[in-house]
C-alpha cells in the first residue's frame, strides 16, 4: 500500500456527518475566500476611482487659479485647494509642465518625484497612473498615484499667445494603502465570523437532517436485539424504500426460518412411521432374510421419496428478495415441449398470450415450479386447448412491475364449492386421475412466498378452469 493510499484510508471520514461537515467546510471556505477576494478587488477599484476623481478635482481647481507671466513663468493666483500643497513632503503634490520647463507646488520641494519633463499631454487628454516610485523627503522610498490633465493657455486672446500645458497632481499611496488594509482587515474579520456562524448552523442542520437516519439505526439495533419485530413506518419519504426493504427482508427471513422449521418437523414426522416399521421388523425376529430385505427396500424407498419431496418443497418455497428479471416465454416453451411429449396421445395445443418482454422477478426455479405445476394440471384436464397468459402490472416509478399469470384449459372445470378442497395438500380433484395432489399446494406456497394471490374460476376464454396468479409490484 502506497503512502498516499495509507493517508487516504487513515484520514477518510467514517461518518456521514463528518463527510458532510468536511464538504460543507471546504465549500464554505472556498466561497468565503472568493467572496473576500472579490470584495477586496471591488473596493480597491472603487478606492482608486475615488482617488482619481479627487485628484482630478484638485487639478480642475488649480486650472482655474493658474496664470502665466509674459515669459511663461508659472503664477498661482489663488490659495491651493488643500493646505497640504504648501507643506513640503506632505504627500500631496502639484507639477505643471510647460513648453521649455515645469513648476511645482511648495509640497514638491524636497521629495524626488517622477520626472515630468517632456511628459506633455495633448489638450483634453487625461491619465491616471500609479503607483509610481519616489524618494520621500526623509530619503526613504515611496510610491505615489498621479493624475494628469492636458490644457491650453489662452493668454490675452491672441492665437499666437496660446500654448499647451499639463497639470499633474500626485498623492502618496500610503493613504490609499492604509484604507485598503483597513477594509481588508474588516472584510476578513467579518467573513471569518460569518464562516464560523455558518459552520455552526451547518452542524446543527446536519444533526437535524441526519436524525431520521439515526432513528433508523436505533430501530434496526432494536430489531437485532429482539426488542422490536420490524421497522416503523414513520420515516421521511427518502428513507421509506430503505425501511420497506429492511422490513421485507426481515419478514422474508422469518418466513424462511419458519419454513425450515416446518420442513424439518414435517420430515421428522414423516420418517417416524417407516422407522417404526423397520424397528418392529427387526425386533420381532419372525421375518426371513428375504422378507426383511424386501421390507427394508420398501421403507427406504419411501423414506427417500419423503426426503426428496421435503427438500424440493423447502427449495421451492424460499426466494431471494432482490432478484433479476427472468423471461417467462423461454421457460414456458421449455415446459410445454416436455408436456406435449407426455400428453402426446391427447393432442393438446398450448397457446401463448404473453405481453412483449414480460418478466418474472424471482428465482428461475420458482418460475419453473410455478409454470410446471399449473401447465401440467391444465394438460391433465384439458380436452384440446390450453392458454397461457402473462402481462405486467404497472407500478410507481422506481418500483419493479407486478405480474398477472393465468393458465386456462377447455376441460370440465372446477365447481365453485369444490375449489377449496382441490387446493388442499394431498387432495386430488378426481381420485381416478394419477397424481399426488401436492402440485397446486406447492403453487400456493410459492405464491404466498411472493406475497401474491391465486384465484381459481371458470375460464371465459376456453370454458374450463382458469388458474390466475397475481404477484404485486416489488420494492
C-alpha positions in Angstrom: 0.0 0.0 0.0 1.4 3.4 -1.0 1.8 6.3 1.4 -0.9 8.2 -0.4 -3.4 5.3 -0.1 -2.5 4.9 3.5 -3.1 8.5 4.2 -6.5 8.4 2.3 -7.5 5.4 4.3 -6.4 6.8 7.6 -8.0 10.3 7.2 -11.1 9.2 5.3 -14.2 10.4 7.4 -16.1 7.4 8.6 -19.4 9.1 9.4 -21.9 10.8 7.1 -22.0 13.8 9.4 -18.2 14.2 9.2 -18.3 13.8 5.5 -21.0 16.4 5.1 -19.3 18.8 7.5 -16.0 18.4 5.8 -17.6 19.0 2.3 -19.5 22.0 3.6 -16.4 23.4 5.3 -14.3 23.1 2.2 -17.1 24.7 0.1 -17.7 27.4 2.6 -14.0 28.3 2.9 -13.7 28.4 -0.9 -16.8 30.6 -1.2 -15.7 33.0 1.5 -12.2 33.2 0.0 -13.6 34.0 -3.4 -16.1 36.5 -1.8 -13.3 38.2 0.1 -11.1 38.4 -2.9 -13.9 39.8 -5.0 -14.9 42.4 -2.3 -11.3 43.5 -1.9 -10.8 43.8 -5.6 -14.1 45.8 -6.0 -13.2 48.1 -3.1 -9.7 48.6 -4.4 -11.1 49.6 -7.8 -13.6 51.9 -6.2 -10.9 53.5 -4.0 -8.7 54.1 -7.0 -11.6 55.6 -8.9 -12.4 57.9 -5.9 -8.7 58.8 -5.7 -8.6 59.6 -9.4 -11.7 61.7 -9.1 -10.3 63.6 -6.1 -7.0 64.3 -7.9 -9.0 65.5 -10.9 -10.9 67.9 -8.7 -7.6 69.2 -7.4 -6.3 69.6 -11.0 -9.5 71.4 -12.1 -9.3 73.7 -9.1 -5.7 74.6 -9.9 -6.6 75.1 -13.6 -8.9 77.9 -12.6 -6.3 79.6 -10.4 -3.2 79.2 -12.6 -1.8 82.1 -14.6 1.4 82.7 -16.6 3.6 85.7 -16.9 4.9 87.1 -20.2 7.9 84.9 -20.1 5.6 81.9 -19.4 6.6 81.5 -15.8 4.0 79.8 -13.6 1.9 82.1 -11.3 -0.8 80.7 -9.0 -3.3 83.4 -8.2 -5.4 81.7 -5.5 -4.9 79.6 -2.4 -4.4 75.9 -3.1 -7.5 73.7 -2.8 -5.8 71.8 0.0 -3.3 73.2 2.6 -1.0 70.2 2.2 0.1 71.6 -1.2 2.0 74.3 0.8 3.7 71.8 3.2 7.0 70.3 1.9 6.8 66.5 1.7 3.1 66.4 2.8 2.2 63.7 0.4 0.1 65.8 -1.9 2.0 67.4 -4.8 1.4 69.6 -7.9 3.5 69.6 -11.0 2.8 71.9 -14.0 4.6 71.1 -17.3 5.0 73.9 -19.8 6.9 74.3 -23.0 10.5 74.6 -22.0 10.1 73.8 -18.3 7.8 72.9 -15.4 6.8 74.2 -12.0 5.9 72.6 -8.7 3.9 73.3 -5.6 5.7 74.0 -2.2 5.0 70.4 -1.1 7.1 69.1 -4.0 10.2 70.8 -2.6 12.3 68.0 -1.1 10.9 64.7 -2.3 12.2 63.3 -5.6 9.1 63.0 -7.7 8.8 61.2 -11.1 10.4 63.2 -13.9 7.7 65.0 -15.9 9.9 66.9 -18.3 8.8 66.1 -21.8 5.6 64.4 -20.5 3.3 66.9 -22.0 -0.3 65.7 -22.6 -2.5 66.6 -25.5 -5.3 69.1 -24.9 -8.2 67.5 -23.0 -6.2 64.3 -22.5 -6.4 62.7 -19.1 -4.3 60.0 -17.4 -4.3 58.2 -14.1 -1.2 56.3 -13.2 0.3 54.5 -10.3 1.7 53.6 -8.1 4.9 55.3 -9.3 8.2 55.2 -7.3 9.5 58.3 -5.5 12.0 59.2 -2.8 10.5 60.7 0.3 11.8 63.9 1.9 13.5 61.8 4.5 15.3 59.7 1.9 13.1 56.6 2.2 11.5 55.1 -1.0 7.8 55.6 -1.5 5.1 55.5 -4.1 2.5 57.9 -5.5 -0.6 57.9 -7.7 -0.6 60.6 -10.4 -3.4 62.3 -12.3 -2.7 64.4 -15.4 -4.8 66.8 -17.4 -3.8 68.4 -20.7 -4.8 72.1 -21.1 -4.2 75.1 -23.4 -3.4 78.6 -22.1 -5.3 81.3 -24.0 -3.2 84.3 -22.9 -4.7 87.6 -24.0 -6.8 86.0 -26.7 -4.3 86.2 -29.5 -3.8 82.9 -31.2 0.0 83.3 -31.2 -0.1 83.6 -27.5 -1.7 80.2 -26.8 0.4 77.3 -25.7 -0.3 73.9 -24.2 0.5 72.9 -20.6 -0.2 69.9 -18.4 -1.2 69.8 -14.7 -0.1 66.7 -12.7 -1.5 66.1 -9.2 0.2 63.4 -7.1 -0.8 61.8 -3.8 1.2 59.4 -1.6 0.0 55.9 -1.9 0.2 55.3 1.8 -3.2 56.8 2.5 -4.8 54.5 -0.1 -2.9 51.5 1.2 -4.0 52.2 4.8 -7.6 52.5 3.6 -7.3 49.2 1.7 -5.7 47.4 4.6 -8.4 48.6 6.9 -11.1 47.4 4.6 -9.4 44.1 4.0 -9.0 43.5 7.8 -12.6 44.3 8.4 -13.7 42.1 5.4 -11.7 39.1 6.5 -12.7 39.5 10.1 -16.4 39.6 9.4 -16.1 36.9 6.8 -14.4 34.7 9.4 -17.1 35.4 11.9 -19.8 34.7 9.3 -18.0 31.4 8.4 -17.9 30.3 12.0 -21.6 31.0 12.4 -22.4 29.3 9.1 -20.4 26.2 10.1 -22.2 26.1 13.5 -25.6 26.4 11.7 -24.4 23.7 9.2 -23.5 21.4 12.1 -27.0 21.9 13.6 -28.7 21.4 10.3 -26.7 18.2 9.7 -27.6 16.9 13.1 -31.3 17.7 12.4 -31.2 16.2 8.9 -29.4 13.0 10.0 -31.7 12.5 12.9 -34.1 10.3 10.9 -31.2 8.1 9.8 -30.1 7.8 13.4 -33.6 6.8 14.3 -33.5 4.1 11.6 -30.2 2.8 13.0 -31.7 2.7 16.6 -34.7 0.8 15.3 -32.5 -1.6 13.4 -30.4 -2.2 16.5 -33.6 -2.9 18.5 -34.7 -5.4 15.8 -31.3 -7.1 16.0 -31.6 -7.3 19.8 -35.2 -8.7 19.5 -36.7 -5.6 21.2 -38.7 -4.8 18.0 -40.2 -7.1 15.4 -39.9 -4.7 12.4 -39.1 -1.1 11.5 -41.7 1.6 12.0 -43.4 3.3 9.1 -42.9 6.9 10.3 -39.9 7.9 8.3 -39.1 10.6 5.7 -40.0 9.9 2.1 -36.3 9.4 1.1 -35.9 6.6 3.7 -39.1 4.8 3.0 -37.6 2.5 0.3 -34.8 1.6 2.8 -37.1 0.8 5.7 -39.5 -1.1 3.4 -36.7 -3.2 2.1 -35.4 -3.9 5.6 -38.9 -4.9 6.7 -39.4 -7.1 3.7 -36.0 -8.7 4.3 -36.9 -9.3 8.0 -40.3 -10.8 7.1 -38.7 -12.9 4.3 -36.0 -14.2 6.7 -38.6 -15.0 9.4 -40.7 -16.8 6.8 -37.7 -18.8 5.6 -36.8 -19.8 9.1 -40.4 -20.8 9.8 -40.5 -22.8 6.6 -37.2 -24.6 7.5 -38.6 -25.4 11.0 -41.8 -26.7 9.5 -40.0 -28.7 6.9 -37.8 -30.3 9.5 -40.8 -31.1 11.6 -42.7 -32.5 8.7 -39.7 -34.6 7.7 -39.2 -35.9 11.2 -42.9 -36.8 11.5 -42.9 -38.4 8.1 -39.9 -40.6 8.8 -41.2 -41.7 12.2 -43.6 -44.3 10.7 -41.1 -46.0 8.3 -38.5 -46.1 11.1 -41.0 -47.6 13.5 -41.9 -50.3 10.9 -38.3 -51.2 10.5 -37.7 -51.3 14.2 -40.7 -53.6 14.6 -39.5 -55.9 11.9 -36.0 -56.1 13.5 -37.3 -56.6 17.0 -39.8 -59.3 16.0 -37.3 -61.7 14.6 -40.0 -63.7 12.8 -39.3 -62.5 9.3 -37.0 -64.3 7.0 -34.0 -62.6 5.5 -35.7 -62.2 2.1 -38.8 -60.7 3.7 -36.7 -58.4 5.8 -34.7 -57.2 2.8 -37.9 -56.5 0.8 -39.4 -54.6 3.7 -36.2 -52.6 4.2 -36.2 -51.8 0.5 -39.8 -50.6 0.5 -39.3 -48.5 3.6 -36.0 -47.0 2.3 -37.7 -46.1 -1.0 -40.5 -44.5 1.0 -38.1 -42.5 3.1 -36.1 -41.5 0.0 -39.3 -40.2 -1.6 -40.2 -38.3 1.6 -36.8 -36.7 1.9 -36.7 -35.7 -1.8 -40.2 -34.2 -1.5 -39.4 -32.2 1.6 -36.1 -30.9 0.2 -37.8 -29.9 -3.0 -40.6 -28.2 -1.1 -38.1 -26.3 1.0 -36.1 -25.3 -2.0 -39.1 -24.1 -4.0 -40.7 -22.2 -1.0 -37.8 -19.7 -0.5 -36.8 -17.0 -2.8 -34.4 -14.1 -2.8 -35.9 -10.7 -2.1 -34.0 -8.9 -4.8 -33.8 -11.0 -8.0 -33.0 -10.3 -11.6 -35.9 -10.5 -14.1 -36.5 -13.9 -15.6 -38.1 -14.1 -19.1 -41.3 -16.1 -19.0 -41.5 -17.1 -22.6 -38.3 -19.2 -22.7 -39.2 -21.1 -19.5 -42.8 -21.7 -20.7 -41.7 -23.0 -24.1 -39.3 -25.5 -22.4 -42.0 -26.8 -20.1 -44.7 -27.0 -22.8 -42.3 -29.0 -25.1 -41.9 -31.6 -22.3 -45.7 -31.8 -21.5 -46.6 -32.2 -25.2 -44.5 -35.3 -25.2 -46.0 -36.7 -22.1 -49.6 -36.0 -23.3 -48.9 -36.6 -26.9 -51.9 -39.0 -27.1 -54.3 -36.3 -26.2 -53.0 -33.9 -28.8 -53.3 -30.8 -26.6 -52.4 -27.5 -28.2 -50.9 -24.8 -25.8 -51.3 -21.2 -26.9 -49.3 -18.2 -25.6 -50.7 -14.7 -25.0 -47.6 -13.0 -23.5 -47.0 -9.3 -23.3 -43.8 -8.3 -25.0 -40.8 -8.6 -22.7 -42.9 -9.7 -19.7 -40.7 -11.0 -16.9 -40.9 -12.8 -13.6 -38.9 -11.2 -10.7 -37.7 -14.1 -8.6 -35.8 -17.4 -8.7 -35.7 -19.2 -12.1 -36.5 -22.5 -10.2 -39.6 -20.9 -8.6 -40.8 -19.9 -12.1 -40.2 -23.4 -13.4 -42.1 -24.8 -10.4 -45.0 -22.4 -10.8 -45.4 -22.8 -14.5 -44.7 -26.5 -14.4 -47.5 -27.3 -11.9 -50.1 -25.0 -13.5 -49.4 -26.2 -17.0 -49.2 -29.8 -16.1 -52.5 -29.5 -14.3 -54.1 -27.8 -17.3 -52.7 -30.5 -19.7 -54.0 -33.2 -17.4 -57.6 -31.9 -17.5 -57.7 -30.2 -20.9 -59.5 -31.7 -23.9 -57.7 -30.0 -26.7 -56.6 -26.5 -25.7 -54.5 -24.7 -23.1 -53.9 -21.0 -22.9 -51.0 -19.3 -21.0 -51.4 -15.6 -20.4 -48.9 -13.2 -18.8 -48.9 -9.4 -18.6 -47.2 -7.0 -16.2 -48.9 -4.8 -13.6 -47.8 -1.2 -13.8 -46.2 0.2 -10.7 -45.0 3.6 -9.4 -41.7 4.9 -10.8 -38.7 3.2 -9.1 -40.5 0.0 -8.3 -40.5 -3.2 -10.3 -43.6 -4.2 -12.1 -46.0 -6.8 -10.8 -47.3 -9.8 -12.8 -50.6 -11.5 -13.8 -50.1 -15.1 -14.9 -53.0 -17.2 -15.9 -53.5 -20.7 -17.3 -56.8 -21.7 -19.0 -58.0 -25.0 -20.2 -61.1 -26.4 -22.1 -61.6 -29.2 -19.6 -64.6 -29.8 -17.3 -63.6 -27.0 -15.0 -63.9 -27.0 -11.2 -67.1 -26.4 -9.3 -67.0 -23.4 -7.1 -67.8 -25.3 -3.9 -65.0 -27.8 -4.8 -62.2 -25.2 -5.2 -61.1 -25.1 -1.6 -61.0 -28.9 -1.5 -58.9 -29.2 -4.6 -56.3 -26.7 -3.2 -55.8 -28.7 -0.1 -52.5 -30.6 0.1 -52.8 -34.3 -0.9 -56.3 -33.9 -2.3 -56.9 -34.7 -6.0 -59.8 -33.4 -8.0 -60.5 -36.9 -9.3 -59.1 -39.9 -7.4 -59.1 -41.8 -10.7 -56.6 -39.4 -12.2 -52.9 -40.3 -11.4 -51.1 -37.8 -9.1 -50.2 -37.0 -5.6 -52.4 -33.9 -5.0 -49.5 -31.7 -4.0 -48.8 -29.7 -7.2 -51.4 -27.0 -6.5 -50.3 -26.8 -2.9 -46.8 -26.1 -4.0 -48.1 -23.4 -6.3 -49.9 -21.8 -3.3 -46.8 -22.0 -1.2 -44.8 -20.3 -3.9 -47.4 -17.6 -4.4 -47.6 -17.0 -0.7 -43.8 -16.6 -0.5 -44.0 -13.9 -3.2 -47.0 -12.3 -1.4 -49.2 -13.0 -4.3 -52.7 -14.3 -4.8 -54.2 -17.3 -6.5 -57.7 -17.3 -8.0 -59.5 -20.3 -9.4 -62.6 -19.7 -11.6 -64.3 -20.6 -14.8 -62.4 -19.7 -18.0 -64.3 -17.2 -20.1 -62.0 -17.9 -23.0 -62.0 -21.7 -23.1 -64.8 -22.7 -20.8 -62.7 -24.9 -18.4 -60.8 -23.9 -15.4 -58.7 -20.8 -15.0 -55.9 -20.5 -12.5 -54.9 -16.8 -12.2 -51.8 -15.8 -10.3 -51.3 -12.2 -9.3 -47.9 -11.1 -8.0 -47.8 -7.5 -6.6 -45.3 -4.9 -7.7 -42.0 -5.2 -5.8 -39.9 -2.6 -4.0 
